[in-house]
Amino acid sequence: MILVLHAINAFSLREDKLQHRIPKRIIQTGKHLSQPLLNRATMANIRLLNPDYEYLFFDDQGVEAFLDREFPQYRTVFESFRFPIQRYDFFRYLAVYRHGGFYFDLDVLLASDLSCLLDFGCVFPFEGLTLSDYLPNHHNMDWQIGNYAFGAAPGHPFLKAVIENCVKAQQDPGWVKPMMRGTPGLLRAEYLILNTTGPGLASRTLAENADLAKTVTVLFPDDVCDVRNWNRFGEFGIHLMDGSWRHKSSFLRRRLAQYWEIWKLRRRLKQSLKLGKQRH
């Protein structure tokens, strides 16, 4: 009888582990099935390094069909987003939540396969130090995660919380204001995107949900204050940062915005260096 109970418990543990395991699946999206050469190269790179992974690509029509089939309750929210990139952000969370697997932007280049990440259940990259004042002042979090690449098991609770916060940010503009405080008008549109569906929102969700944060593996570098370690998917790949989602503006407007970001980053870096190289 004892041996039978041990066998049942062992089977249950294996089954539970499989349920929380990231499946071998890669998800990407783009406006059209036909992509520029650089995008085709990065897409081929990901597939060649992970040949036994299922590959799913969604163009705009595929995104619409997926939404109607899997999440019709979010149709109104999806259509209410002001910027196209917000819809792509929202879709990536929904797609990985439903199917499980890894999502990658089309400008991510991998250096190795992903197999050793499968058992973590939910994986996000460390993106860099945050320019937000809200996260450090209210949650002692001077860094943020990226959403250009991530992986999760189907139905992972952290992704559910991210999705719910995307809806909250769209329905309650007041909820977004703390993350926007101090942002100059020149950058308001870009940071609205970042803080309603992008890495700002994902990072806030992580900071405000301590129990869920324990289920997320963040791919921290050895030194978070070294800018050469930013925008990397751990040691597995790099985000090329083509910035195609950014609002098109005049040269002067863009340069002034860059000066503000550099000034803000220098201040954050000075503060963060006092906290050391590592974060948890």
N, C-alpha and C positions, 0 to 999 in steps of 0.2 A: 504493500500500500504506500509506504514511504517513497519507494522508487518511482511509483506511478505519479505521486504528487510532485517529485523533483522533475520528472519528465514534462509534466504539464506546465510547471513554473518556467522551465527552461524554454519550452515552446512559446509561452506567453511573452517572455522577455524578448525572444527573437522576433516575434510578430510585432511587438510594440516598437522595437528598433526599426523594423522595416517601414512601419507606418510613419515614423518621424525621420526617415532617410530621404535625402534629396534624390529624386529619380534622374536617370540618365537622359536628360532632355534639355535642349537648347532652344530658347525662344528669342526671336528678333522681329523687328517691325520697321517698316518704311513706307513712304507714301505710295511707291510703285514697286512692282515685282522687279522691274529693270532698274539696276542701280549703277552709279558711276564706278569707274575702275577701282578706285581706292576702296570703296565699300565692298566691292566684289572680292577684293584681295583679303580684307579682314574677315569677311564671311567664310571664305575658303579656308583661311588659316585656322579658324575656330573648329570647323568641321573636320579638317585633316588631323588636328591634334586630338580630336574626340570622335573617332570613326564609328564607335558603337553607340553613340548617342542619337536619339530621335531628334530631328531638326524641324522646327516649326517656324515658318515665316508668315507674317500677317501684313498684307498691304492695307490700304485704307478700306477697301471693300471687305477684306477679311476681318478687320477690326470691328466694323459695323455689324457684320454677321455674327461674330463672336459675342458681342454685347447683347444683341437681340436674343441669341440662343441661350446664353449662360447667365446674363445679369440684366434682364429687361427692367428691373426695378431702378437701375441707375441711368436709364436712357435720358431722363430729364436733366440730371446732374451733368452727364457727359456733354449734352448739347449746350449747356449754359456756360461752359468754359469759354473765356474770352480769347485765349491764345491756343493755337493748334498743339503746341508742345505740352500744354496741360492735359489734353486728351491722350497724348502718347504716354505721358507719365502715369496717368490714371489707368490706362490700359495695361501697362506692364505689371502693375501690382495685381490687377484682376487676373491676368493671364497666368502668372506664376502661382497665385493663390488657388486657382482652379486646377491647373495642370501639374504644378510642381516643376522643378527644374531650375535652369539658370537663364537669366535674362542678360543680354549684352546689347549696348548701343552699337551702332554700325561703325563707330570710330574707336573700338576697343581691339587691341592687338594682343593675342596671347603668346606666352613663351613656353607653356607646358600644358599638359592635360589636367583635368579637374577632378580626377577620381578620388584623390585624398581628401576632398572637401565634402564628399557625399554624406558622411556620417554626422556632420555637424547639425543638420536639420535646417538651419537658417544662417546664411553668411552674407555679410555686407562689407564693402571696403571702407577703410579709413580714407577720407577724402583730403582733409587738411584742417588747419586751424580755422575756426569760424570767425566771420566778421560780425556775427550777431552779438549784441550786448545782453540779450535776454537769456541765452543759454548759459553763459558763464555766471551772470549775476544771480540767476534764480536756481540753477541746477549744477553749478560748479563744473560745467562741461565746456571747455574752451576749444573743442574740436567738433567735427561733424562727419557723418557717414555720407557716402555717395549713393546715387541711385542709377548710375550709368551701367552698373553691373551688380548682380546679386543673385543668390540662389536660395531656395526654400522648398520644404516638403509641401505637398498639397494641403490647403486648409490651415497653414501655419498661423497661429494667433497673432503674431507680430504684424504680419501682412494685413490681417483683418483690421487691426487697430489703425494701421496706416491708411487703409481704404476708408475707414470711418472718419478719420481726421480730414481726408480730402473732401469728403461730403460736408463735414462741419465747417471747413474753411470756406466752402462755396456758399453755404446757407447762412453763415454767421460771420460777416466781415469783421465784426468786433473781436472775434477770437484770434484773428491774424495780426491785429494791431501791435501786440507786444513784440512780435518778431520784426516788424517793419520800423519800429521806433529808431529814429536817427538816420534813416536811409534818405539820401538827397533825392530831390525830384527827378534828377537826370537818370537815376537808376531805379526809380520806383516800379516801373513795369517789369523789369527783369527780376527784381527781388520779390515782387508779388508772385511771380511764377515759382521762384525757388521756395517760397514759404507757404504756398498753397498746395502744390503737388510735387515739388522737387526735393532736393536733399535737405533743405531747411526744415520742411515738414517731416520728413522721415527721421531726421535727427531729433526734432522736438518730441516726436512720438517715442523714440528710444529714451530720451531724458525723463519724460513724464510718466513712464511705466516701468518701474524698477523690476517688477516680477517678470514682465515680458522681456526686458533687456537681458535677463539671465539666460534666455533661450536663444539669443543672437550671438553669433561669433563675429567679432569685428577683426578684420585683417590688419592689425596694427603693425607699423614698421618699428624698427629698433629705436628710431629717433623721430618723434612726431614734429619736432621743431625744425627739421631739415627739409627745406622745400623740395629737394630732389626726391623725397619719399612720398610726395603728395600725388594724388590722382593716379594711384597704382592699385591694381587688384591684387594686393599682397605681392607675393613673388610669382604670381601666375600670369600677370599681364599688365598692360598700361593703357590708360585712357589718353588718346591722342588729342582730345580737346579741340575739335574742329569748330565748336561754337556756332553751328549752323542755326540753332534755335534762337540766338540772341536777336533782339530788336535792332533793325537796321537804323543807323543814325548818322549824322554828319561827323566828319573827322574831328572837328573841334569838340562836339558834344561827347564823342567817344573818348577823346583824350582827357577831358576834364573828369569824366567818370573814372577812368583808369587812375588818375592822380588821387582821387578820393580812396579808391580801393587799396592803392599802395600805402597811403598814409594810415589807413585803418589797419592794414595788415602789419605794418611796422610796430604800431602800438600793441596789437595783440601778441606779436612775436616777443616783444620785450617783456610782457607780462607772463607769457607762457614759459619762457626760458627759466623763470624762477621756480616753476613747478617740476622741472626736470624733463627728461627725454621720453619717458614712458607714460602711458595712460591705461586705464582698465575700464 
